[in-house]
Amino acid sequence: MKFLKFLLVLLLIVLLIILGGVIFSNRIVSDMTKTKNSQFKNLRYSITESEITFDDFFLNGRSLGKGKAKVNFTRTGFMGLKPEIRISTLKLEEVNMELLYDTADKQVDSFLEKLDKPVNKETIRKTAEEFVGEAKKELDKVNTDIDTFLKDKLKDSIVAVNKIKTDYGSSPDLKSKAQKASELDKAVKPIIDSISNQKEAADKAISKIELERNVMFSDISEQLAKLERFISLNNVQNMNSYIFLDKGKNIISALDKTLKTVNLIKEIKNLPLGISDVDINNGAIKFSGLNGTSGEPAGEILLDSNLQAEVKMKDGDYEISYKENNLTIRTLSGKRITSVIEYSKEGILDGKTVKLISELIYDNNNLENLNRTVLTEEEKAKLAEKISNLQQTQYQEIMTKYEGQVKIMEDLITSVYEKRSKLEKLQRELLSLNTMAVLEDGTGVSSDTSPEKNEAVKQGEKNEAR
């Protein structure tokens, strides 16, 4: 009887434990899955599905969003008395990958910053061709303005001034001459002001252009430096630089995303939860075998434009393989980063595609960029001939173009100086009491303002002086 009572009490205790486990299962599983570096928020455990769902998963302080996981329980320790939980599959449904890529990663960020990618270092500046075009437009306008001023705006004024000068010369007495001189002063002053304005505009335009003409020297320097860089790139020792010149942006983006994704997977793998498989954002990132119970870890990372990187273990490191048309990247991620980049480029040798190879080794904050491109002797000879031809022909083209631009500038400036000299001549004629102002089209020469009349003006003044 006592034994039956003992069994009944024992059964009740077991039932209470089971009931308590069911009631407090969410709390128990939440505590069991919490580690030093991770925690599931608002975890809910389904006994029938052996599955947990959660509103957020925090890993090393980062929020990775909601998801679910398949779990199973094991016993460890003395006589199997210590229960532990293992996660066979972890699915994260809303990971913000852009935020993940933007998160600082000392090793990856330092590696990419040190990566010497020869980008086009040309400063955005005005070229000689642009300068000559702008100068031509500006000086043509100055010439047109002066022509319009001389031909259309001064005709009536010149005739009027010359008429006053003629009247002055034929005036019989000092009073009349004084009156005509006063009229002349009033008539000439606005014309002289207008001429001065035209001269000033011409001077400013020429001065501005002369001050900026040094852009033609800097343009020559840039053109020659660009030619030197181009020739240098075609040298066997530097040919791998084409990889980063053409594909630098793609390489940096692919390395950044794949390396940071693999580092995230490493963090998940290192959790004491025995996580085997990981699925992020509905298959965008998939890894399996992380706990080593079903072969070596392997995975896939979906990048932009449906391009995919494959990941597998090699000698304890993660090997990442990525291919994009004519670009292939194979990277080993471990204590150091090693990346072999192959790029098939056309145009270096006529009718041939050359495989350019660069090996990057990043270790202890030091980066080596090694050229692994191999050419045949025939290819090297063709390349040397191409470089020689480039240096001769393109240098001559650059200098011929420069000389043509210089001639255009000199002709433009000379034409403005010629127009300005006409203004100077007209100004001197207007300010001379005994000289009739004459325009190119003959304005100012009439029956009253002929050279003979000019002489009469001078003679009249001489008589008056007596």
C-alpha positions in Angstrom: 0.0 0.0 0.0 2.8 2.4 0.9 4.6 1.5 -2.3 1.5 2.3 -4.4 1.3 5.7 -2.7 4.9 6.3 -3.4 4.4 5.5 -7.1 1.3 7.7 -7.2 3.3 10.6 -5.7 6.1 10.0 -8.1 3.7 10.0 -11.1 2.2 13.3 -9.9 5.6 14.8 -9.6 6.5 13.7 -13.2 3.2 15.0 -14.5 3.7 18.3 -12.7 7.2 18.6 -14.2 5.9 17.8 -17.7 3.0 20.2 -17.3 5.4 22.9 -16.0 7.7 22.2 -18.9 4.8 22.7 -21.3 3.6 25.9 -19.6 7.0 27.4 -19.3 8.5 25.9 -22.4 9.0 29.3 -24.2 11.0 30.7 -21.2 13.0 27.5 -20.8 13.9 27.2 -24.5 14.7 31.0 -24.6 17.1 30.6 -21.7 18.7 27.5 -23.3 19.3 29.2 -26.6 20.7 32.4 -25.1 24.5 32.6 -25.4 27.1 35.1 -24.6 27.0 36.5 -28.1 23.4 35.9 -29.2 19.8 35.9 -28.2 16.4 35.2 -29.7 13.8 37.8 -28.9 10.1 36.9 -28.2 10.8 33.3 -28.8 7.9 30.8 -29.2 8.5 27.1 -29.1 6.3 24.5 -30.8 6.6 21.0 -29.2 4.8 19.3 -32.1 6.9 20.9 -34.8 10.2 20.9 -32.8 10.5 24.5 -34.0 11.0 27.9 -32.6 9.9 31.2 -34.1 11.2 34.6 -33.0 10.7 38.3 -33.7 14.4 39.1 -33.8 17.8 37.5 -33.5 20.6 39.5 -32.0 24.2 38.4 -32.9 27.1 40.3 -31.4 24.9 43.3 -30.9 23.4 43.3 -34.4 19.8 42.9 -35.2 19.2 40.2 -37.9 15.4 40.3 -37.9 12.8 37.6 -37.5 12.8 34.0 -38.5 12.5 30.4 -37.3 14.6 27.4 -36.5 14.4 23.6 -36.1 15.6 22.4 -32.7 16.3 19.2 -30.9 17.3 18.4 -27.4 20.3 16.3 -26.3 21.7 15.3 -22.9 25.4 15.7 -22.0 27.4 15.7 -18.9 27.5 13.1 -16.1 25.0 10.3 -16.8 23.4 12.6 -19.4 21.8 14.7 -16.8 22.6 18.1 -18.5 20.1 18.9 -21.2 21.2 21.0 -24.2 19.6 22.3 -27.3 20.8 22.1 -30.8 19.6 24.0 -33.9 19.6 22.0 -37.1 18.3 24.7 -39.4 18.2 28.5 -38.9 16.1 30.7 -41.2 16.5 34.4 -41.1 13.8 36.1 -43.1 14.5 39.9 -43.0 18.2 40.5 -42.8 19.1 44.0 -44.0 22.1 43.1 -46.1 23.0 46.6 -47.1 23.3 47.5 -43.4 25.4 44.4 -42.9 27.8 45.4 -45.8 28.0 48.9 -44.3 28.9 47.6 -40.9 32.6 48.1 -40.1 34.8 45.0 -40.4 38.4 45.8 -39.5 40.0 43.0 -41.6 37.8 43.4 -44.7 37.7 47.2 -44.7 41.5 47.5 -44.2 42.1 45.0 -47.0 39.9 46.9 -49.5 41.3 50.3 -48.5 44.8 49.1 -49.2 43.9 47.5 -52.5 45.8 49.5 -55.0 43.4 49.9 -57.9 44.6 52.3 -60.6 41.5 54.3 -61.3 41.4 57.1 -63.8 43.2 59.8 -61.8 42.5 62.6 -64.3 41.3 65.8 -62.5 38.1 67.2 -63.8 39.4 70.3 -65.5 39.0 72.4 -68.6 40.7 70.8 -71.6 42.6 72.9 -74.2 40.0 72.0 -76.7 37.2 73.4 -74.5 39.3 76.5 -73.6 40.0 77.3 -77.3 36.3 76.8 -78.1 35.2 79.1 -75.3 37.9 81.7 -76.2 36.8 81.7 -79.8 33.2 82.3 -78.8 34.1 85.1 -76.5 36.6 86.9 -78.8 34.3 86.5 -81.8 31.6 88.3 -79.7 34.1 91.1 -79.0 34.9 91.5 -82.7 31.2 91.5 -83.6 30.4 94.0 -80.9 33.2 96.4 -82.2 32.1 96.0 -85.8 28.4 96.7 -84.9 29.6 99.7 -82.8 31.6 101.2 -85.6 29.3 100.4 -88.5 25.8 101.0 -87.0 26.1 103.2 -83.9 28.6 105.9 -84.8 27.7 107.0 -88.4 25.4 109.9 -87.5 27.6 110.9 -84.6 30.7 111.0 -86.7 29.0 113.1 -89.4 27.7 115.5 -86.7 31.2 115.9 -85.1 32.9 116.5 -88.4 30.2 119.1 -89.3 31.0 121.0 -86.1 34.8 120.8 -86.9 34.1 122.2 -90.4 32.0 125.0 -88.9 34.8 125.7 -86.4 37.3 126.0 -89.2 35.2 128.4 -91.2 34.1 130.5 -88.3 35.2 134.2 -88.9 35.6 135.2 -85.3 36.7 134.0 -81.8 33.3 134.0 -80.3 31.9 131.7 -83.0 35.0 129.4 -82.6 34.5 129.3 -78.8 30.9 128.3 -79.3 31.8 125.5 -81.8 34.6 124.2 -79.5 32.0 124.0 -76.7 29.6 122.1 -79.0 32.4 119.8 -80.1 33.2 119.0 -76.4 29.6 118.0 -75.7 29.3 116.0 -79.0 32.6 114.1 -78.6 32.5 113.2 -74.9 29.8 110.4 -75.1 31.4 109.0 -78.2 34.8 108.8 -76.4 33.1 107.2 -73.4 31.5 104.6 -75.7 34.8 103.9 -77.5 36.6 103.6 -74.1 34.0 101.0 -73.0 34.5 99.0 -76.2 38.3 99.1 -75.7 37.9 98.1 -72.0 35.7 95.2 -72.9 38.3 94.0 -75.5 41.1 94.4 -73.0 39.3 92.5 -70.3 38.5 89.6 -72.7 42.1 89.3 -73.9 43.4 89.6 -70.4 41.1 86.9 -69.1 42.1 84.6 -71.9 45.8 85.3 -71.6 45.6 84.5 -67.9 43.9 81.1 -68.6 46.1 80.1 -71.6 48.3 78.1 -69.2 45.5 75.5 -69.3 47.0 74.5 -72.6 50.3 73.6 -70.9 48.4 71.6 -68.2 46.4 69.9 -70.9 49.6 68.9 -72.7 51.0 67.7 -69.4 47.9 65.6 -68.8 47.8 64.2 -72.3 51.4 63.1 -72.1 51.0 61.7 -68.6 47.9 59.8 -69.8 49.9 58.5 -72.8 52.7 57.4 -70.4 50.2 55.6 -68.1 48.6 53.9 -71.1 52.0 52.7 -72.3 52.9 51.7 -68.8 49.7 49.6 -68.6 50.7 47.8 -71.8 54.1 46.8 -70.2 54.2 43.2 -69.2 55.1 44.0 -65.6 52.1 46.3 -65.1 49.4 44.6 -67.3 47.5 43.3 -64.3 46.6 46.9 -63.4 44.1 46.8 -66.3 42.1 44.4 -64.1 41.4 47.2 -61.5 41.2 50.0 -64.1 38.4 48.2 -65.9 36.8 46.1 -63.2 37.8 47.8 -59.9 34.3 48.8 -58.9 33.0 45.3 -59.5 35.9 43.6 -57.7 35.6 45.8 -54.6 31.9 45.3 -54.4 32.1 41.5 -54.8 34.9 41.1 -52.3 33.2 43.4 -49.8 29.9 41.5 -49.9 31.2 38.0 -50.0 33.9 38.4 -47.3 31.4 40.1 -44.9 28.8 37.5 -45.6 31.3 34.7 -44.9 32.3 36.5 -41.7 28.7 36.5 -40.6 28.4 32.8 -41.2 31.6 32.3 -39.2 30.0 34.1 -36.3 26.9 31.9 -36.5 28.9 28.7 -36.8 31.0 29.6 -33.7 27.8 29.9 -31.5 27.6 26.9 -29.0 24.2 25.9 -30.5 25.4 23.4 -33.0 23.8 25.2 -35.9 24.1 23.1 -39.1 22.2 24.9 -41.9 21.5 28.6 -42.4 19.1 30.2 -44.9 19.0 34.0 -45.1 16.3 36.0 -47.0 14.6 33.0 -48.7 17.7 31.4 -50.2 19.7 34.6 -51.0 22.4 33.1 -48.7 22.4 29.4 -48.0 25.0 27.4 -46.0 25.0 23.7 -44.9 27.2 21.5 -42.8 28.4 24.2 -40.4 28.5 21.8 -37.4 30.6 19.3 -39.3 28.2 16.4 -38.9 27.3 16.1 -42.5 30.5 16.9 -44.4 32.4 20.2 -44.9 30.6 23.5 -44.7 29.5 24.8 -48.1 27.2 27.6 -49.3 26.0 30.0 -51.9 25.8 33.8 -51.9 23.5 35.6 -54.3 24.9 39.0 -55.3 23.6 41.7 -57.6 22.2 40.9 -61.1 21.6 37.3 -60.1 25.3 36.6 -59.9 26.2 34.0 -57.4 29.3 33.2 -55.4 30.0 29.6 -54.2 31.7 28.9 -50.9 33.4 25.8 -49.6 36.0 24.9 -47.0 39.6 24.5 -48.1 42.4 23.7 -45.6 40.4 25.1 -42.8 39.6 28.4 -44.6 36.6 29.5 -46.6 37.2 29.5 -50.4 34.9 31.9 -52.2 34.5 31.5 -56.0 32.8 34.3 -58.1 32.5 34.6 -61.9 31.1 37.5 -63.9 31.4 37.2 -67.6 35.2 37.7 -68.3 36.0 38.2 -64.6 36.8 35.4 -62.1 37.7 35.8 -58.4 38.8 33.0 -56.1 39.3 34.2 -52.5 40.5 32.3 -49.4 39.2 33.9 -46.1 41.0 33.0 -42.9 43.6 34.6 -40.7 44.8 36.2 -43.9 43.0 37.0 -47.2 44.3 35.6 -50.5 42.5 36.5 -53.7 43.4 35.4 -57.3 41.7 37.5 -59.9 41.5 36.6 -63.6 40.3 39.0 -66.3 40.1 38.2 -70.0 40.7 41.5 -71.8 40.5 42.2 -75.5 42.3 45.1 -77.3 45.7 44.7 -75.8 46.9 42.7 -78.7 45.1 42.8 -82.1 42.8 39.9 -82.6 43.6 38.2 -79.3 42.2 38.0 -75.8 44.8 38.2 -73.0 44.1 36.6 -69.6 45.4 39.0 -67.0 46.0 37.5 -63.5 46.6 39.3 -60.2 47.2 37.7 -56.8 46.3 39.7 -53.7 47.8 38.7 -50.4 46.6 40.5 -47.3 48.4 39.5 -44.0 49.2 41.5 -40.8 47.8 44.7 -42.3 50.1 44.4 -45.3 48.9 44.0 -48.9 50.8 42.5 -51.8 49.4 42.9 -55.3 51.4 40.4 -57.5 51.2 40.2 -61.3 50.7 36.6 -62.4 50.1 37.3 -66.1 52.0 35.1 -68.4 52.7 35.9 -72.1 54.4 34.0 -74.8 57.6 35.3 -76.4 55.6 36.1 -79.6 53.0 38.1 -77.5 55.8 40.0 -75.7 57.4 41.0 -79.1 54.0 42.2 -80.5 53.4 44.1 -77.3 56.9 45.8 -77.5 56.2 46.8 -81.1 52.8 48.2 -80.1 54.3 50.3 -77.3 56.9 51.8 -79.7 54.3 52.7 -82.3 52.1 54.2 -79.7 54.8 56.4 -78.3 55.8 57.8 -81.7 52.4 58.3 -83.3 50.3 59.5 -80.4 53.0 61.9 -79.2 53.1 63.5 -82.7 49.3 63.6 -82.7 49.2 65.4 -79.4 51.8 68.0 -80.5 50.2 68.6 -83.9 46.9 69.2 -82.2 48.5 71.6 -79.7 50.2 73.6 -82.5 46.9 74.0 -84.3 45.2 75.2 -81.1 48.0 77.8 -80.5 47.6 79.2 -84.0 43.8 79.5 -83.5 44.4 81.5 -80.3 47.0 83.7 -81.9 44.8 84.5 -84.8 41.9 85.3 -82.5 43.9 87.6 -80.3 45.4 89.4 -83.3 42.0 90.0 -84.8 40.8 91.7 -81.6 44.0 93.8 -81.4 43.3 94.9 -85.0 39.8 95.9 -84.1 41.0 97.7 -81.0 43.6 99.7 -83.1 40.7 101.0 -85.2 39.0 102.2 -82.1 42.3 103.9 -81.0 42.6 105.6 -84.4 39.0 106.8 -84.3 39.5 108.1 -80.8 42.6 110.1 -81.8 40.8 111.6 -84.8 37.8 112.6 -82.7 40.0 114.3 -80.1 42.0 116.2 -82.8 40.4 119.6 -83.6 42.1 119.6 -87.1 41.4 116.0 -88.1 38.2 114.6 -89.5 37.1 111.2 -88.1 36.7 108.6 -90.8 35.2 105.1 -90.5 36.2 102.2 -92.7 33.1 102.5 -94.9 34.0 106.2 -95.6 31.6 107.7 -93.1 33.0 111.1 -92.3 34.3 111.9 -95.8 31.8 114.3 -97.5 31.8 117.5 -99.4 32.1 119.3 -96.1 34.6 116.9 -94.5 37.0 116.1 -97.3 40.8 116.2 -96.8 40.9 119.5 -98.7 38.4 120.9 -96.2 40.6 119.6 -93.4 43.4 121.7 -94.8 41.0 124.7 -95.0 40.2 124.2 -91.3 43.9 124.3 -90.5 44.6 127.4 -92.6 41.6 129.3 -91.1 43.0 128.6 -87.6 46.4 130.0 -88.7 44.8 133.2 -90.0 42.8 133.6 -86.8 46.0 133.2 -84.8 47.6 136.1 -86.7 
